[in-house]
């Protein structure tokens, strides 16, 4: 499938160059958006998500976070691909480096107007951490990040919403409830779905939940300058 944008090498704060998928807004520019990948890398699915937001008026940057460890990674959705991607995420790639790369993308977009962030799976965790740690974000929408409950001590610095599946075996409902109790300022949406419900490449894809989460994300961004 052809994509609207281009992949460009960006130099990050540690002087490494990583690929970033960049797509310009189709019509009038509403703002900038940093879109953070799942564990599988800068896949066709992630580029498609960037294109969807570009069609809504956003200039989007999606960094290939694992380029230092696995350049060009597009892991398959097989058990072997999942195991390989999890190994990179948990053992090889420092989480703080993902936050640093996210900040670099925010900084690149910021001169042209408000900047927002969204992300899925691993990227959902990065999205919440960026909302708490990064400068220059106007709003954040994170999807089913398994690390989010463990980040409850960190308050977000911008309006933030989160999306979880009630049937996500990797993120217990009691952990989500504990997060909500600790961070009542964050709006948490629960969907009758499993993990990865936004991705039509995954077994737990749920079109109804994905569409509703997308509309909630757009509404958040547009309520805060986008």
N, CA and C of each residue as an Amber inpcrd file, in Angstrom:
protein
   678
   0.8440000  -1.2010000   0.0000000   0.0000000   0.0000000   0.0000000
   0.8760000   1.2470000   0.0000000   0.5470000   2.1960000  -0.8690000
   1.3090000   3.4390000  -0.9260000   0.9600000   4.3230000   0.2640000
   1.9690000   5.0120000   0.7710000   1.7660000   5.9050000   1.9010000
   1.9430000   7.3540000   1.4610000   1.3440000   8.2570000   2.2200000
   1.3830000   9.6770000   1.8770000   2.7270000  10.3310000   2.1800000
   3.4280000   9.8040000   3.1840000   4.6090000  10.4830000   3.6940000
   5.9200000   9.8830000   3.2230000   6.9810000  10.3450000   3.8570000
   8.3360000   9.9090000   3.5260000   9.0880000   9.5800000   4.8030000
  10.0460000   8.6770000   4.6660000  10.9370000   8.3550000   5.7740000
  12.2140000   9.1690000   5.6300000  12.5690000   9.8750000   6.7060000
  13.7390000  10.7460000   6.7200000  14.5900000  10.4180000   7.9350000
  15.9000000  10.5170000   7.7940000  16.7930000  10.3140000   8.9360000
  16.8400000  11.5740000   9.7780000  16.5660000  11.4330000  11.0660000
  16.6280000  12.5430000  12.0200000  17.7560000  12.2720000  13.0120000
  18.5180000  13.3080000  13.3330000  19.5550000  13.1740000  14.3480000
  18.9610000  13.4500000  15.7220000  19.1630000  12.5350000  16.6540000
  18.5730000  12.6370000  17.9710000  19.5700000  13.2080000  18.9870000
  19.1210000  13.3580000  20.2160000  19.9280000  14.0410000  21.2320000
  21.2240000  13.3040000  21.5350000  21.2450000  11.9650000  21.3510000
  22.4670000  11.1900000  21.6020000  23.3640000  11.1190000  20.3770000
  23.0400000  11.9020000  19.3380000  23.7720000  11.9980000  18.0790000
  23.5180000  10.8100000  17.1480000  22.6290000   9.9100000  17.5290000
  22.2620000   8.8190000  16.6320000  21.2860000   9.3290000  15.5720000
  21.3320000   8.7190000  14.4010000  20.3500000   9.0010000  13.3660000
  19.3680000   7.8470000  13.3060000  18.0800000   8.1640000  13.3850000
  17.0480000   7.1420000  13.2510000  16.0430000   7.5950000  12.1930000
  15.3450000   6.6280000  11.6250000  14.3120000   6.9500000  10.6480000
  13.0910000   7.5380000  11.3410000  12.4850000   8.5050000  10.6900000
  11.2250000   9.0820000  11.1560000  10.2920000   9.1770000   9.9540000
   9.1020000   8.6250000  10.1020000   8.1020000   8.7650000   9.0500000
   7.4200000  10.1150000   9.2260000   7.4520000  10.9170000   8.1540000
   6.9230000  12.2870000   8.1950000   5.8410000  12.4190000   7.1330000
   4.6650000  12.8320000   7.5560000   3.5890000  13.0620000   6.5960000
   2.9560000  14.4200000   6.8780000   2.7770000  15.1830000   5.8170000
   2.2090000  16.5220000   5.9370000   0.6830000  16.4560000   5.9170000
   0.0380000  17.4510000   6.5280000  -1.4310000  17.4400000   6.5300000
  -1.9870000  17.5510000   5.1170000  -3.1250000  16.8950000   4.9080000
  -3.7370000  16.8920000   3.5820000  -4.3800000  18.2420000   3.2790000
  -5.0130000  18.8240000   4.2730000  -5.6800000  20.1140000   4.0820000
  -5.0700000  21.1280000   5.0500000  -5.8950000  22.0060000   5.5940000
  -5.3900000  23.0240000   6.5140000  -4.7530000  22.3630000   7.7380000
  -3.6170000  22.8710000   8.1580000  -2.8700000  22.2850000   9.2750000
  -3.5270000  22.6280000  10.6070000  -3.8890000  21.6000000  11.3620000
  -4.4730000  21.7880000  12.6890000  -3.4120000  21.7740000  13.7840000
  -2.3080000  21.1150000  13.5380000  -1.2700000  20.9960000  14.5490000
  -0.2990000  19.9000000  14.1830000   0.6600000  19.6710000  15.0690000
   1.6090000  18.5920000  14.8960000   1.2170000  17.4050000  15.7600000
   1.6250000  16.2160000  15.3470000   1.3270000  14.9990000  16.0960000
   2.5490000  14.0910000  16.0780000   2.9680000  13.6570000  17.2580000
   3.9650000  12.6030000  17.3620000   3.2090000  11.2980000  17.5810000
   3.4150000  10.3440000  16.7020000   2.7000000   9.0700000  16.7760000
   3.7150000   7.9720000  17.0720000   3.4950000   7.2560000  18.1740000
   4.4920000   6.3150000  18.6750000   4.0760000   4.8730000  18.3880000
   5.0080000   4.1440000  17.8490000   4.8270000   2.7800000  17.3640000
   4.4490000   1.7680000  18.4440000   3.9170000   0.6330000  17.9880000
   3.8230000  -0.5580000  18.8240000   5.2240000  -1.1710000  18.9510000
   5.3310000  -2.2960000  19.6390000   6.6310000  -2.9540000  19.7700000
   7.1690000  -3.4480000  18.4370000   6.3280000  -3.5430000  17.4120000
   6.7210000  -4.1660000  16.1510000   7.5580000  -3.2610000  15.2500000
   7.6900000  -1.9870000  15.6040000   8.5050000  -1.0760000  14.8130000
   7.6690000  -0.1250000  13.9730000   8.3360000   0.5070000  13.0220000
   7.6800000   1.4810000  12.1470000   7.0560000   0.7110000  10.9820000
   5.9640000   0.0340000  11.2800000   5.3150000  -0.8820000  10.3420000
   4.3970000  -0.1510000   9.3680000   3.9140000  -0.9050000   8.3650000
   2.9200000  -0.3310000   7.4610000   1.6880000   0.1460000   8.2240000
   1.2970000  -0.6180000   9.2420000   0.1170000  -0.2160000  10.0230000
   0.3350000   1.1360000  10.6910000   1.5080000   1.3460000  11.2740000
   1.7900000   2.6150000  11.9420000   1.8120000   3.7560000  10.9250000
   2.3840000   3.5170000   9.7640000   2.3780000   4.5600000   8.7240000
   0.9560000   4.8710000   8.2640000   0.1280000   3.8330000   8.1870000
  -1.2790000   4.0670000   7.8370000  -1.9680000   4.9430000   8.8820000
  -1.6800000   4.6910000  10.1600000  -2.2660000   5.5230000  11.2110000
  -1.8090000   6.9780000  11.0640000  -0.5490000   7.1750000  10.7340000
  -0.0520000   8.5390000  10.4920000  -0.8200000   9.1950000   9.3540000
  -1.0410000   8.4400000   8.2820000  -1.7620000   8.9880000   7.1300000
  -3.1960000   9.3500000   7.4910000  -3.8210000   8.5540000   8.3550000
  -5.1880000   8.8420000   8.7910000  -5.2390000  10.1900000   9.5200000
  -4.2610000  10.4190000  10.3860000  -4.2350000  11.6960000  11.1040000
  -3.8690000  12.8550000  10.1820000  -3.0210000  12.6040000   9.1910000
  -2.7020000  13.6520000   8.2170000  -3.9580000  14.0730000   7.4600000
  -4.8270000  13.1190000   7.1840000  -6.0860000  13.4320000   6.5070000
  -7.0020000  14.2950000   7.3630000  -6.7540000  14.2910000   8.6760000
  -7.5320000  15.1150000   9.6040000  -6.8750000  16.4780000   9.8660000
  -5.7460000  16.7470000   9.2190000  -5.1210000  18.0560000   9.3340000
  -3.8780000  18.1260000  10.1910000  -3.2800000  16.9810000  10.5100000
  -2.0990000  16.9740000  11.3750000  -0.8270000  16.6600000  10.5860000
   0.2300000  17.3760000  10.9200000   1.5620000  17.0280000  10.4240000
   2.1450000  16.0150000  11.4070000   2.4890000  14.8340000  10.9140000
   2.7970000  13.7210000  11.8020000   4.2530000  13.2790000  11.6620000
   4.8740000  13.0310000  12.8120000   6.1900000  12.3980000  12.8770000
   6.0640000  11.1140000  13.6860000   6.5730000  10.0230000  13.1310000
   6.5740000   8.7300000  13.8270000   8.0020000   8.1920000  13.8260000
   8.6940000   8.2880000  14.9590000  10.0910000   7.8350000  15.0060000
  10.2010000   6.3150000  15.0780000  11.1920000   5.7730000  14.3940000
  11.5000000   4.3380000  14.4630000  12.3830000   4.1220000  15.6980000
  11.7530000   3.9250000  16.8190000  12.4520000   3.9770000  18.1030000
  13.5440000   2.9160000  18.2450000  13.3880000   1.7890000  17.5720000
  14.3440000   0.6910000  17.7590000  15.4290000   0.6610000  16.6820000
  15.6030000   1.7650000  15.9600000  16.5870000   1.7660000  14.8770000
  18.0180000   1.5460000  15.3630000  18.3100000   1.9280000  16.5820000
  19.6760000   1.7160000  17.0810000  19.9510000   0.2220000  17.2720000
  18.9400000  -0.5010000  17.7220000  19.1010000  -1.9260000  18.0290000
  18.7660000  -2.8240000  16.8290000  17.7720000  -2.4210000  16.0430000
  17.2930000  -3.2490000  14.9240000  16.8380000  -2.3260000  13.7970000
  17.7850000  -1.7860000  13.0160000  17.4330000  -0.8260000  11.9630000
  16.3850000  -1.3870000  10.9980000  15.3710000  -0.5670000  10.7310000
  14.3430000  -0.9560000   9.7790000  13.3630000  -1.9920000  10.2770000
  13.3220000  -2.2270000  11.5690000  12.4760000  -3.2780000  12.1170000
  11.0130000  -3.1150000  11.7170000  10.4540000  -4.1990000  11.1470000
   9.0150000  -4.3500000  10.9840000   8.7120000  -5.7990000  11.3580000
   8.6230000  -6.0470000  12.6520000   8.4760000  -7.4120000  13.1470000
   7.1130000  -7.9750000  12.7490000   7.0630000  -9.2490000  12.3810000
   5.7660000  -9.8700000  12.0760000   4.9330000 -10.0620000  13.3320000
   3.6310000 -10.2460000  13.1450000   2.7220000 -10.4110000  14.2690000
   2.6330000 -11.8670000  14.7250000   3.6340000 -12.6600000  14.3770000
   3.7070000 -14.0630000  14.7810000   4.2510000 -14.1690000  16.1990000
   4.1080000 -15.3350000  16.8440000   4.7150000 -15.5030000  18.1740000
   6.2110000 -15.2100000  18.1790000   6.8940000 -15.5940000  17.0950000
   8.3350000 -15.3250000  17.0140000   8.6180000 -13.8350000  16.8910000
   7.8020000 -13.1470000  16.0870000   7.9810000 -11.7040000  15.9310000
   7.7000000 -10.9560000  17.2170000   6.6510000 -11.3840000  17.9170000
   6.3100000 -10.7610000  19.1970000   7.4330000 -10.9560000  20.2040000
   7.9800000 -12.1940000  20.2690000   9.0650000 -12.4760000  21.2160000
  10.2940000 -11.6320000  20.9040000  10.6280000 -11.4960000  19.6250000
  11.7760000 -10.6910000  19.2320000  11.5750000  -9.2210000  19.6210000
  10.3860000  -8.6950000  19.3430000  10.1080000  -7.2930000  19.6430000
  10.1010000  -7.0330000  21.1390000   9.5340000  -7.9640000  21.9160000
   9.5160000  -7.8070000  23.3680000  10.9320000  -7.8130000  23.9280000
  11.7920000  -8.6490000  23.3720000  13.1810000  -8.7060000  23.8370000
  13.8760000  -7.3520000  23.6240000  13.6420000  -6.7470000  22.4530000
  14.2240000  -5.4220000  22.1940000  13.6870000  -4.4070000  23.1940000
  12.3650000  -4.4130000  23.3810000  11.7260000  -3.4060000  24.2440000
  12.1500000  -3.5330000  25.6920000  12.2890000  -4.7720000  26.1710000
  12.5220000  -4.9870000  27.6000000  13.9870000  -5.1350000  27.9740000
  14.8280000  -5.5520000  27.0230000  16.2030000  -5.8800000  27.3840000
  17.2560000  -5.0350000  26.6680000  16.9230000  -4.4850000  25.5060000
  17.9500000  -3.8340000  24.6970000  17.7660000  -2.3250000  24.5530000
  16.5290000  -1.8830000  24.5000000  16.2740000  -0.4640000  24.2190000
  15.8790000   0.2730000  25.4930000  16.6520000   1.2720000  25.9130000
  16.2980000   2.0250000  27.1240000  15.0120000   2.8440000  26.9280000
  14.0900000   2.6960000  27.8570000  12.8240000   3.4270000  27.7640000
  13.0630000   4.9330000  27.7330000  14.0140000   5.4090000  28.5160000
  14.3020000   6.8470000  28.5520000  14.7300000   7.3760000  27.1920000
  15.3350000   6.5070000  26.3780000  15.7420000   6.9260000  25.0370000
  14.5220000   7.1750000  24.1500000  13.4780000   6.3840000  24.3550000
  12.2340000   6.6300000  23.6210000  11.6380000   7.9880000  23.9890000
  11.7320000   8.3440000  25.2570000  11.2280000   9.6530000  25.6850000
  12.0690000  10.7730000  25.0710000  13.3700000  10.5850000  25.0330000
  14.2550000  11.5750000  24.4300000  13.9590000  11.7570000  22.9400000
  13.7540000  10.6560000  22.2280000  13.4270000  10.7470000  20.8040000
  12.0710000  11.4080000  20.5940000  11.1380000  11.1320000  21.4860000
   9.8310000  11.7840000  21.4170000   9.9690000  13.2890000  21.5970000
  10.7860000  13.7020000  22.5540000  11.0100000  15.1360000  22.7670000
  11.6100000  15.7890000  21.5300000  12.5220000  15.0950000  20.8630000
  13.1240000  15.6390000  19.6410000  12.0660000  15.8590000  18.5640000
  11.1150000  14.9450000  18.4520000  10.0410000  15.1040000  17.4720000
   9.1010000  16.2400000  17.8600000   8.7960000  16.3620000  19.1530000
   7.9840000  17.4910000  19.6240000   8.6630000  18.8010000  19.2550000
   9.9610000  18.8770000  19.5340000  10.7080000  20.1050000  19.2620000
  10.7060000  20.4510000  17.7710000  10.7380000  19.4260000  16.9160000
  10.7350000  19.6710000  15.4740000   9.3970000  20.2330000  14.9950000
   8.3130000  19.8380000  15.6450000   6.9770000  20.2650000  15.2390000
   6.5270000  21.5620000  15.9050000   7.0630000  21.8480000  17.0680000
   6.5470000  22.9260000  17.9150000   6.5480000  24.3070000  17.2600000
   7.5550000  24.6790000  16.4650000   7.5320000  26.0410000  15.9070000
   6.3140000  26.3500000  15.0490000   5.6370000  25.3380000  14.5270000
   4.5040000  25.5730000  13.6290000   3.1550000  25.5640000  14.3360000
   3.1360000  25.3020000  15.6550000   1.8540000  25.3040000  16.3580000
   1.7710000  24.2250000  17.4110000   0.5620000  23.9650000  17.9370000
   0.4080000  22.9930000  19.0230000   0.8360000  21.5940000  18.5860000
   1.3110000  20.8190000  19.5600000   1.7730000  19.4570000  19.2950000
   1.0320000  18.4870000  20.2040000   0.6060000  17.3800000  19.6320000
  -0.1270000  16.3430000  20.3460000   0.6380000  15.0270000  20.2340000
   0.1980000  14.0380000  20.9960000   0.8550000  12.7340000  20.9340000
  -0.1630000  11.6230000  21.0870000   0.0570000  10.5460000  20.3440000
  -0.6930000   9.3190000  20.5380000   0.2440000   8.1520000  20.2870000
  -0.1230000   6.9790000  20.8100000   0.7130000   5.8000000  20.6170000
  -0.0020000   4.5610000  21.1030000   0.5080000   3.4220000  20.6680000
  -0.1910000   2.1490000  20.8440000   0.7340000   1.1060000  21.4560000
   0.2100000   0.3360000  22.4260000   0.9940000  -0.7580000  23.0150000
   2.2330000  -0.1390000  23.6850000   3.4280000  -0.5260000  23.3060000
   4.6320000   0.1310000  23.8310000   4.5090000   1.6470000  23.6720000
   3.9930000   2.0580000  22.5310000   3.8180000   3.4840000  22.2820000
   2.7980000   4.1420000  23.1830000   1.8540000   3.3620000  23.7070000
   0.9200000   3.9170000  24.6780000   1.6100000   4.2640000  25.9780000
   2.5310000   3.3960000  26.3880000   3.3250000   3.6880000  27.5930000
   4.2170000   4.8990000  27.3720000   4.8500000   4.9760000  26.1940000
   5.6760000   6.1450000  25.8730000   4.8260000   7.4100000  25.8660000
   3.6220000   7.3030000  25.3270000   2.7310000   8.4710000  25.2710000
   2.4500000   9.0140000  26.6650000   2.1120000   8.1300000  27.5940000
   1.8210000   8.6230000  28.9460000   3.0740000   9.1970000  29.6080000
   4.2010000   8.5050000  29.4710000   5.4330000   9.0150000  30.0740000
   5.8200000  10.3550000  29.4580000   5.6070000  10.5090000  28.1590000
   5.9180000  11.7860000  27.5150000   4.9980000  12.8880000  28.0260000
   3.7320000  12.5620000  28.2530000   2.8040000  13.5510000  28.8100000
   3.2770000  14.0350000  30.1720000   3.9460000  13.1530000  30.9160000
   4.4320000  13.5020000  32.2480000   5.8050000  14.1720000  32.2310000
   6.6290000  13.8500000  31.2250000   8.0390000  14.2610000  31.2720000
   8.4650000  15.2440000  30.1840000   7.7620000  15.2800000  29.0780000
   8.2130000  16.0980000  27.9490000   7.6480000  17.5090000  28.0100000
   8.3630000  18.4240000  27.3840000   7.9280000  19.8100000  27.2500000
   7.2540000  20.0050000  25.8970000   6.1920000  20.8300000  25.8800000
   5.6360000  21.2740000  24.6160000   4.4400000  20.5220000  24.0900000
   3.8520000  19.6190000  24.8790000   2.6690000  18.8950000  24.4230000
   1.3940000  19.6130000  24.8420000   0.4180000  19.6250000  23.9450000
  -0.8740000  20.2370000  24.2480000  -1.9080000  19.2280000  24.7210000
  -1.7740000  17.9540000  24.3350000  -2.6780000  16.8940000  24.7910000
  -2.0990000  15.5490000  24.3890000  -2.5360000  14.4870000  25.0950000
  -2.0000000  13.1420000  24.8580000  -3.1250000  12.1170000  24.9110000
  -3.0340000  11.1140000  24.0320000  -4.0120000  10.0190000  23.9890000
  -3.2550000   8.7120000  23.8320000  -3.2230000   7.8980000  24.9000000
  -2.4360000   6.6730000  24.9050000  -3.2960000   5.4250000  24.8670000
  -2.8740000   4.4570000  24.0780000  -3.6130000   3.2110000  23.9050000
  -2.9050000   2.0420000  24.5770000  -3.5910000   1.3690000  25.4690000
  -3.2210000   0.0930000  26.0980000  -1.7210000  -0.1180000  26.3320000
  -1.1240000   0.8530000  27.0080000   0.2780000   0.7230000  27.3990000
   0.4040000  -0.0520000  28.7060000   1.0960000  -1.1700000  28.6700000
   1.1490000  -2.0280000  29.8570000   1.9320000  -1.4240000  31.0040000
   2.8140000  -0.4570000  30.7060000   3.6070000   0.1780000  31.7550000
   2.8670000   1.3180000  32.4460000   1.7530000   1.7490000  31.8970000
   1.0680000   2.9320000  32.4180000   0.6840000   2.7950000  33.8890000
   0.1140000   1.6600000  34.3310000  -0.2190000   1.5800000  35.7580000
   0.9760000   1.8010000  36.6820000   2.1690000   1.4330000  36.2170000
   3.3640000   1.6130000  37.0430000   3.8830000   3.0490000  37.0140000
   3.2940000   3.8780000  36.1620000   3.7010000   5.2830000  36.0580000
   2.7350000   6.2140000  36.7830000   1.8610000   5.6570000  37.6100000
   0.8060000   6.4470000  38.2370000   1.3260000   7.5490000  39.1440000
   2.5440000   7.4070000  39.6410000   3.1050000   8.4490000  40.5100000
   3.4650000   9.7150000  39.7320000   3.4920000   9.6260000  38.4050000
   3.8920000  10.7660000  37.5760000   2.6560000  11.4520000  37.0000000
   2.3550000  12.6690000  37.4040000   1.1890000  13.3680000  36.8580000
   1.4600000  13.8810000  35.4440000   0.4990000  13.7990000  34.5580000
   0.6950000  14.3670000  33.2250000   0.7150000  15.8870000  33.2720000
   1.4610000  16.4670000  32.3680000   1.5990000  17.9200000  32.2940000
   0.7140000  18.5280000  31.2120000  -0.1180000  17.6980000  30.5880000
  -1.0750000  18.1710000  29.5900000  -2.3300000  17.3110000  29.7040000
  -3.4610000  17.7740000  29.1700000  -4.6720000  16.9520000  29.2010000
  -4.4130000  15.5850000  28.5530000  -4.8310000  14.5330000  29.2390000
  -4.4850000  13.1750000  28.8150000  -5.6790000  12.2470000  28.9360000
  -5.8830000  11.4190000  27.9020000  -6.8610000  10.3420000  27.9690000
  -6.1560000   9.0280000  27.6430000  -6.7190000   7.9360000  28.1590000
  -6.1510000   6.6080000  27.9580000  -7.2360000   5.6380000  27.5330000
  -6.8380000   4.6370000  26.7460000  -7.7670000   3.6480000  26.2160000
  -7.2470000   2.2480000  26.5540000  -8.1020000   1.4390000  27.1730000
  -7.7550000   0.0630000  27.5310000  -8.8930000  -0.8680000  27.1470000
  -8.5410000  -2.1280000  26.8780000  -9.5400000  -3.1550000  26.6300000
  -9.8680000  -3.9100000  27.9030000 -11.1330000  -4.1320000  28.1500000
 -11.5360000  -4.8840000  29.3470000 -11.0170000  -6.3210000  29.3140000
 -10.7990000  -6.8540000  28.1170000 -10.3580000  -8.2390000  27.9710000
  -8.8760000  -8.3540000  27.6590000  -8.1150000  -7.3380000  28.0120000
  -6.6610000  -7.3430000  27.8080000  -6.0120000  -8.1530000  28.9290000
  -5.5370000  -9.3530000  28.5950000  -4.9800000 -10.2320000  29.6260000
  -3.6680000  -9.7120000  30.1980000  -3.0200000  -8.7900000  29.4920000
  -1.7390000  -8.2730000  29.9600000  -1.8350000  -7.0520000  30.8590000
  -3.0110000  -6.4440000  30.9450000  -3.2070000  -5.2460000  31.7810000
  -4.4340000  -5.4890000  32.6530000  -4.2580000  -5.9750000  33.8680000
  -5.3980000  -6.3320000  34.7280000  -6.2920000  -5.1310000  35.0290000
  -7.5750000  -5.3830000  35.1090000  -8.5280000  -4.3150000  35.3970000
  -8.2790000  -3.6770000  36.7600000  -7.7970000  -4.4670000  37.7330000
  -7.5410000  -3.8610000  39.0400000  -6.3600000  -2.8980000  38.9820000
  -5.4000000  -3.1560000  38.0860000  -4.2810000  -2.2230000  37.9130000
  -4.7620000  -0.9200000  37.2770000  -5.6890000  -1.0360000  36.3300000
  -6.2590000   0.1640000  35.7130000  -7.0660000   0.9530000  36.7370000
  -7.8280000   0.2460000  37.5690000  -8.6200000   0.9200000  38.6050000
  -7.7290000   1.6360000  39.6090000  -6.6110000   1.0160000  39.9680000
  -5.6780000   1.6480000  40.8930000  -5.0650000   2.8980000  40.2600000
  -4.7650000   2.8210000  38.9660000  -4.2490000   4.0040000  38.2650000
  -5.2840000   5.1240000  38.2900000  -6.5300000   4.7950000  37.9970000
  -7.5880000   5.8110000  37.9950000  -7.7240000   6.4800000  39.3580000
  -7.6010000   5.6830000  40.4180000  -7.7010000   6.2510000  41.7640000
  -6.5440000   7.1970000  42.0480000  -5.3700000   6.8630000  41.5460000
  -4.1800000   7.6910000  41.7800000  -4.1590000   8.9330000  40.9060000
  -4.7640000   8.8510000  39.7040000  -4.6840000   9.9510000  38.7480000
  -6.0890000  10.2980000  38.2440000  -6.9370000  10.8460000  39.1130000
  -8.3200000  11.1440000  38.7130000  -8.4240000  12.2040000  37.6280000
  -7.3540000  12.9640000  37.4140000  -7.3900000  13.9820000  36.3640000
  -7.2510000  13.3920000  34.9670000  -6.8810000  12.1180000  34.8670000
  -6.7390000  11.4430000  33.5800000  -8.0350000  10.7010000  33.2590000
  -8.5940000  10.9310000  32.0930000  -9.8010000  10.2260000  31.6740000
  -9.4190000   8.8710000  31.0930000  -9.9300000   7.8120000  31.6970000
  -9.6450000   6.4420000  31.2510000 -10.9060000   5.8600000  30.6150000
 -10.7590000   5.4090000  29.3700000 -11.8600000   4.7790000  28.6540000
 -11.6080000   3.2740000  28.5670000 -12.6110000   2.4910000  28.9140000
 -12.5410000   1.0360000  28.7980000 -13.4390000   0.5750000  27.6560000
 -12.9400000  -0.3850000  26.8760000 -13.6560000  -0.8880000  25.7100000
 -13.8590000  -2.3970000  25.8480000 -14.9280000  -2.8870000  25.2770000
 -15.1960000  -4.3270000  25.2970000 -14.3310000  -4.9940000  24.2300000
 -13.0270000  -5.0630000  24.5230000 -12.0520000  -5.5340000  23.5430000
 -10.8120000  -6.0190000  24.2780000  -9.9120000  -6.6170000  23.5190000
  -8.6540000  -7.0800000  24.0750000  -7.5090000  -6.1460000  23.7410000
  -6.2860000  -6.6260000  23.9290000  -5.1020000  -5.8170000  23.6560000
  -4.9280000  -5.6450000  22.1430000  -4.5180000  -4.4580000  21.7380000
  -4.2780000  -4.2160000  20.3140000  -5.5400000  -4.0070000  19.5000000
  -6.6190000  -3.5830000  20.1430000  -7.8970000  -3.4940000  19.4380000
  -7.9160000  -2.4640000  18.3270000  -6.9490000  -1.5490000  18.3150000
  -6.9190000  -0.5260000  17.2700000  -6.3000000  -1.0230000  15.9650000
  -5.5950000  -2.1460000  16.0000000  -4.8460000  -2.6100000  14.8320000
  -5.5940000  -3.7060000  14.0810000  -5.8840000  -3.4450000  12.8020000
  -6.5750000  -4.4610000  12.0030000  -5.6470000  -5.5930000  11.5770000
  -4.3910000  -5.5410000  12.0100000  -3.4610000  -6.6430000  11.7670000
  -3.4960000  -7.6810000  12.8870000  -4.2130000  -7.3890000  13.9510000
  -4.1350000  -8.2290000  15.1430000  -5.4620000  -8.9310000  15.4220000
  -5.3690000 -10.0760000  16.0890000  -6.5600000 -10.8980000  16.3370000
  -7.5900000 -10.1720000  17.1800000  -7.1530000  -9.2720000  18.0440000
  -8.0750000  -8.5580000  18.9280000  -8.6320000  -7.2700000  18.3240000
  -8.4060000  -7.0600000  17.0280000  -8.9450000  -5.8600000  16.3870000
 -10.4510000  -5.7770000  16.5970000 -10.8940000  -4.5910000  17.0060000
 -12.3260000  -4.3480000  17.1850000 -12.6570000  -3.0090000  16.5370000
 -13.3280000  -3.0760000  15.3970000 -13.5600000  -1.8720000  14.6030000
 -14.3860000  -0.8310000  15.3520000 -15.3700000  -1.2740000  16.0950000
 -16.2250000  -0.3380000  16.8350000 -15.4280000   0.4040000  17.9070000
 -14.6300000  -0.3420000  18.6710000 -13.8100000   0.2730000  19.7150000
 -12.7640000   1.1990000  19.1120000 -12.1410000   0.7660000  18.0030000
 -11.1160000   1.5840000  17.3590000 -11.6970000   2.9100000  16.8730000
 -12.8830000   2.8520000  16.2590000 -13.5070000   4.0770000  15.7570000
 -13.8720000   5.0270000  16.8870000 -14.3930000   4.4870000  17.9840000
 -14.7680000   5.3350000  19.1150000 -13.5370000   5.9670000  19.7590000
 -12.4770000   5.1880000  19.9330000 -11.2500000   5.7310000  20.5210000
 -10.6450000   6.8200000  19.6370000 -10.7140000   6.6240000  18.3320000
 -10.2060000   7.6270000  17.3950000 -10.9960000   8.9250000  17.5070000
 -12.3070000   8.8200000  17.5640000 -13.1340000  10.0300000  17.6800000
 -12.8840000  10.7440000  19.0000000 -12.6900000   9.9870000  20.0700000
 -12.3690000  10.6020000  21.3630000 -11.0100000  11.2970000  21.3120000
 -10.0710000  10.7000000  20.6060000  -8.7510000  11.3090000  20.4720000
  -8.8240000  12.6060000  19.6870000  -9.5290000  12.5810000  18.5660000
  -9.6860000  13.8080000  17.7800000 -10.3790000  14.8910000  18.5950000
 -11.4070000  14.5120000  19.3440000 -12.1290000  15.5040000  20.1530000
 -11.2130000  16.1320000  21.1890000 -10.3470000  15.3250000  21.8120000
  -9.3940000  15.8580000  22.7810000  -8.4610000  16.8530000  22.1230000
  -7.8790000  16.4620000  20.9920000  -6.9280000  17.3450000  20.3130000
  -7.5930000  18.6550000  19.8960000  -8.8020000  18.5480000  19.3940000
  -9.4670000  19.7470000  18.8960000  -9.9360000  20.6550000  20.0360000
 -10.1410000  20.0640000  21.1940000 -10.5090000  20.8730000  22.3620000
  -9.3160000  21.6280000  22.9400000  -8.1120000  21.2640000  22.5040000
  -6.8900000  21.8710000  23.0620000  -5.9970000  22.4490000  21.9690000
  -6.6340000  23.0540000  20.9830000  -5.8770000  23.8180000  19.9960000
  -5.6860000  23.1610000  18.6660000  -6.1220000  21.9110000  18.5150000
  -5.9270000  21.1930000  17.2660000  -7.2050000  20.9800000  16.4930000
